[in-house]
């Protein structure tokens, strides 16, 4: 499992590996909600499961801190479909 870091000032969860980065960017979206609006993985790091790791850490953070998540990033929305244990955290469900 990669060592996912949280940078609250930059509002991102990330893994830095071999000079590249995989990240989930978020922003506050009202009372008790976070908008997971963007994911990115450097091309040379794709296919290693790093995006899934940073998104999972983001959802774990949301659960630990009582937030609901707006999955506006298509990758995040697809992730929730594949990982139903996070479905209860999706705003509006």
BELVEN-V161344 format. One record per helix or strand of 2 or more residues. SS is the DSSP state (A for helix, B for strand). FROM is the first residue (numbers start at 1). TO is the last residue. Records with the same first field share a line. If there is no record, write none. Layout:
BEGIN
SS=FROM-TO ; FROM-TO
END
This chain:
BEGIN
B=5-7 ; 12-17 ; 20-28 ; 33-41 ; 68-70
A=43-45 ; 50-64 ; 74-82 ; 84-89
END
